[in-house]
Amino acid sequence: MINVAILGFGTVGSGVAEVIRKNSAHIDEKVSNQIRLKYILDVRDIPDSPFHDLIIHDFAVIENDPEVDVVVETIGGAKVALDFTRRALKAGKSVVTSNKELVAAHGYELLQLAREADVSYLFEASVGGGIPIIRPISQCLAANELTGITGILNGTTNYILTRMIRAGLSFEDALKEAQEKGYAERDPSADIEGWDACRKICILSSLAFGRHIYPGQVPTEGITGITLADVAYADSLQKKIKLLGRAVRRADGKVCAYVAPHLVSEESPLANVEDVFNAISVQGDAIGDVMFYGRGAGKLPTASAVVADVMDAARHIKTKKYISWAEGGPDAVFSADTVASRWYVRLEQGSGALDRFPGAETARRDGAPEGETAFVTADAYTRPALEEKLMGLKPQLIRVLD
Amino acid sequence: MINVAILGFGTVGSGVAEVIRKNSAHIDEKVSNQIRLKYILDVRDIPDSPFHDLIIHDFAVIENDPEVDVVVETIGGAKVALDFTRRALKAGKSVVTSNKELVAAHGYELLQLAREADVSYLFEASVGGGIPIIRPISQCLAANELTGITGILNGTTNYILTRMIRAGLSFEDALKEAQEKGYAERDPSADIEGWDACRKICILSSLAFGRHIYPGQVPTEGITGITLADVAYADSLQKKIKLLGRAVRRADGKVCAYVAPHLVSEESPLANVEDVFNAISVQGDAIGDVMFYGRGAGKLPTASAVVADVMDAARHIKTKKYISWAEGGPDAVFSADTVASRWYVRLEQGSGALDRFPGAETARRDGAPEGETAFVTADAYTRPALEEKLMGLKPQLIRVLD
């Protein structure tokens, strides 16, 4: 018998309870053991829930109950969740989470705590919702030296961009629609400013490259500056605008991670990832490119990833799981300002600037105001080099994914 | 120290040796142990290989050496490979393979042998080359009741179809080009007749649904009957022709697996899987659709999947790995003749037939001979029901993926 306690009965937490109850026969058979939900910690009583008899309000009950083997943390944030996760690990309980903010900010420390207590700290659900990505990177691609990760990591912004591209909605209208459909929160900042994608690329690059990359080390740009003019110009070049989280590993082992909109060729598999779907492409020396695709959020997909981790923790209750990475630091990273790429440039009055970029590919759109110029450079530039070349001008600049 | 023996120094076997040697520091660190290549079994001496000093010719040396922990079987086929795999497992050695033919035909038996000997039998590389798919299905999606699998499982046929669609090559010319590029073998039957895809869908459905599905239970149709006329008609409907391996699970637990060309909407992520790439889409009750994409073959991608399994076997040298399924049998499957779908129908003289399909969507192509008719039915039919409706006619029939 494996006893499970869920911390936080919100969307994901209640989804976890549902999946465990609904698929219990199947789950128990797969782990050759019985998984029992023993407690649900929440500040509310939730009398209408079928799980109301499991609700408790004091974390110490879970912490001090030697029967509890696995704690599912779906509280979110990095305050209470951090405290409870530390205490659960120290009490010898494996912890499973979907909390990307916590893993991105404190993953190294918590993995160390887990190792010391000889338990598991698992977070498959923290990136890509139900898409398997943490375990494939840590296990299936383990024979590779991984060199890069490129992902559409946030479903909300991908939905907004898809609606701008397909339906011609403005950013504001597309955001409003996403909110009406429940894809965006009332305060959408974490999504549209790129913070959510930032946390996810932190987790992926820490795992893939072996040292903790912290959110503060990841330059992050959202999609609030993307206009319908940019969408139209990109379309004339057979490209789509996508918000990407990227991480590249240099030969010296240092890593550069950043989040920014990119122009992506329609031929790229990433360009066809639409609506709220996510996709993560991983590059390795032996494997080439591998891509993982699916719903990046949602109650049941995310819950199913949490439950898969619970099952894994249950199977390994007496042996540790091998997720780990080393501490980060300023010497773990190099600056995105040294990463060259081709660029999309849009200027309100810029026909002269075009001459400075021989071979540039000019973009077109209907109804462009006189003098407006947009193009993609033929050569790759770092951002500082490009800005120097555009001295005095204040263009829209978007990287091109090649 | 984990000692490894490779059986068969062909493309994949030599790739495994290369990956182990090239990435050994990285690999040893990841498994917290030293992985050493001890023997390579081959009929040849291979004096020019950097691994020639490891070559032996007698399997009994490996079988009887208690130091050998993991045997990598990259011989292929189901004769010698079967004998050696049985003997290695019985001798208490974990076995890792890329041999889809063997797993599809004897997976149940070999997994049982592994369980009895308390060792691992792992075959991540048998499906999708380097794409992680076996472990994600068996572990990451474990909390789901899986309901279906749809995959582009064979890179050779996908390359041929891509060249027919993009370059307008005939099937014969595209095949010839694939052979020149090394994507197709001199005897291409296993690919173009769909047998390779058949073996892979057997492995995937056995794993996903829990009972062994044997190749003889999987109706298999290749791409030799696909013409440029079909490609053009599909294009007029914004669809592409793809060879798919499919498996669906009914509520009673029975499974239907089959391999056949399908018309796939250009909006489907599968339609954009081009050239030698593979993609596997898995449907589960909680997760929805998840897709895995990458190079489905090739020396290094496949070798890296084998080495990841070797690493996994090395980590679990004292605990078993939890891949298993139950024996199959006639009661494990239901007939593809009961699976309804929309159909693409092409008739040399068929304008009359169109009237029998109200609402059908008519396809067009330039230069069609007079009387030729092609359409997609509006309703779903089983194959027998469709053939009855087309009584007396001998049309081209291709399923539509909806």
Chai-1 contact restraints between the chains, C-beta under 6 A:
chainA,res_idxA,chainB,res_idxB,connection_type,confidence,min_distance_angstrom,max_distance_angstrom,comment,restraint_id
A,V19,B,A143,contact,1.0,0.0,6.0,A-B,restraint_1
A,V19,B,A286,contact,1.0,0.0,6.0,A-B,restraint_2
A,N23,B,E145,contact,1.0,0.0,6.0,A-B,restraint_3
A,K30,B,A142,contact,1.0,0.0,6.0,A-B,restraint_4
A,G130,B,I287,contact,1.0,0.0,6.0,A-B,restraint_5
A,I131,B,V290,contact,1.0,0.0,6.0,A-B,restraint_6
A,P132,B,P136,contact,1.0,0.0,6.0,A-B,restraint_7
A,P132,B,C140,contact,1.0,0.0,6.0,A-B,restraint_8
A,R135,B,C140,contact,1.0,0.0,6.0,A-B,restraint_9
A,P136,B,P132,contact,1.0,0.0,6.0,A-B,restraint_10
A,C140,B,P132,contact,1.0,0.0,6.0,A-B,restraint_11
A,C140,B,R135,contact,1.0,0.0,6.0,A-B,restraint_12
A,C140,B,A308,contact,1.0,0.0,6.0,A-B,restraint_13
A,A142,B,K30,contact,1.0,0.0,6.0,A-B,restraint_14
A,A142,B,A308,contact,1.0,0.0,6.0,A-B,restraint_15
A,A142,B,M311,contact,1.0,0.0,6.0,A-B,restraint_16
A,A143,B,V19,contact,1.0,0.0,6.0,A-B,restraint_17
A,A143,B,S304,contact,1.0,0.0,6.0,A-B,restraint_18
A,A143,B,V307,contact,1.0,0.0,6.0,A-B,restraint_19
A,A143,B,A308,contact,1.0,0.0,6.0,A-B,restraint_20
A,N144,B,S304,contact,1.0,0.0,6.0,A-B,restraint_21
A,E145,B,N23,contact,1.0,0.0,6.0,A-B,restraint_22
A,E145,B,H26,contact,1.0,0.0,6.0,A-B,restraint_23
A,N272,B,N272,contact,1.0,0.0,6.0,A-B,restraint_24
A,A286,B,V19,contact,1.0,0.0,6.0,A-B,restraint_25
A,A286,B,L300,contact,1.0,0.0,6.0,A-B,restraint_26
A,A286,B,S304,contact,1.0,0.0,6.0,A-B,restraint_27
A,I287,B,G130,contact,1.0,0.0,6.0,A-B,restraint_28
A,I287,B,P301,contact,1.0,0.0,6.0,A-B,restraint_29
A,I287,B,S304,contact,1.0,0.0,6.0,A-B,restraint_30
A,G288,B,R295,contact,1.0,0.0,6.0,A-B,restraint_31
A,G288,B,P301,contact,1.0,0.0,6.0,A-B,restraint_32
A,V290,B,I131,contact,1.0,0.0,6.0,A-B,restraint_33
A,V290,B,G294,contact,1.0,0.0,6.0,A-B,restraint_34
A,M291,B,Y293,contact,1.0,0.0,6.0,A-B,restraint_35
A,Y293,B,M291,contact,1.0,0.0,6.0,A-B,restraint_36
A,G294,B,V290,contact,1.0,0.0,6.0,A-B,restraint_37
A,R295,B,G288,contact,1.0,0.0,6.0,A-B,restraint_38
A,L300,B,A286,contact,1.0,0.0,6.0,A-B,restraint_39
A,P301,B,I287,contact,1.0,0.0,6.0,A-B,restraint_40
A,P301,B,G288,contact,1.0,0.0,6.0,A-B,restraint_41
A,S304,B,A143,contact,1.0,0.0,6.0,A-B,restraint_42
A,S304,B,N144,contact,1.0,0.0,6.0,A-B,restraint_43
A,S304,B,A286,contact,1.0,0.0,6.0,A-B,restraint_44
A,S304,B,I287,contact,1.0,0.0,6.0,A-B,restraint_45
A,V307,B,A143,contact,1.0,0.0,6.0,A-B,restraint_46
A,A308,B,C140,contact,1.0,0.0,6.0,A-B,restraint_47
A,A308,B,A142,contact,1.0,0.0,6.0,A-B,restraint_48
A,A308,B,A143,contact,1.0,0.0,6.0,A-B,restraint_49
A,M311,B,A142,contact,1.0,0.0,6.0,A-B,restraint_50
